[in-house]
Structure formats: structure tokens, C-alpha cells
């Protein structure tokens, strides 16, 4: 998964990257499973946090990028 570590991703971008529905992504963010920051009603996910979460949950390594 190609991510820029210092970039914040929107829920729509996370949906596309992970190939999950909006409902699932929002649920994971709300439960704190995916680390994210909420600005008002909008969520943002830092690329480096999303990469770590993805690696921890899929077993993908840095070399697989």
C-alpha cells in the first residue's frame, strides 16, 4: 500500500486504500481501532499511522510496499 507518511487521508481515501465501506471505516475510527483525528465531524488519518495499522493487521512488511 503506497502512503505518504506525513499526509492526512480522508475517510473516502482510507475506504479506497483499504477497500472497505464507509460504514466500516467510520466504525473502526470511532472504536479507535484505526488511529485517527477528528476535526469537527470529519476524520483524518495520518499516513504513517494507517501504514502501521495495516501492517499490524495484515502482516505486510515494509518490503512489500
C-alpha positions in Angstrom: 0.0 0.0 0.0 1.5 3.3 -1.1 1.1 6.0 1.5 2.8 9.3 2.3 3.7 9.1 6.0 3.3 12.8 6.7 0.0 13.3 4.8 -3.5 13.2 6.4 -6.0 11.0 4.5 -9.8 11.5 4.4 -12.3 8.7 5.2 -13.0 8.4 1.4 -9.3 7.9 0.7 -9.0 5.3 3.5 -12.0 3.5 2.1 -10.4 3.3 -1.3 -7.0 2.3 0.1 -8.3 -0.5 2.3 -11.2 -1.4 0.0 -13.7 -1.1 2.9 -17.1 0.6 3.1 -17.5 4.0 4.7 -19.6 2.4 7.5 -16.7 0.0 8.4 -14.0 2.7 8.2 -16.0 5.1 10.4 -16.7 2.3 12.9 -13.0 1.4 13.1 -12.2 5.0 13.6 -14.9 5.5 16.3 -13.7 2.5 18.2 -10.1 3.6 18.0 -9.0 0.5 16.0 -7.7 2.8 13.3 -5.9 5.8 14.8 -7.4 9.0 13.6 -8.0 12.6 14.4 -11.5 14.1 14.4 -11.9 17.7 13.3 -15.5 18.6 14.0 -17.4 16.0 12.1 -14.6 15.0 9.8 -12.0 12.3 10.4 -8.4 12.4 9.2 -5.8 9.6 9.3 -2.1 10.2 9.3 -0.4 8.1 6.6 2.2 6.7 9.0 -0.5 5.6 11.5 -2.5 3.9 8.7 0.6 2.1 7.5 1.3 0.8 11.0 -2.3 -0.3 11.5 -2.3 -2.0 8.1 0.9 -3.9 8.7 -0.2 -5.0 12.2 -3.5 -6.3 10.8 -2.3 -7.9 7.5 1.3 -8.9 8.3 2.5 -6.9 5.3 6.1 -5.7 5.8 7.9 -2.5 4.6 9.5 -4.6 1.8 6.0 -5.5 0.4 5.2 -1.8 -0.4 
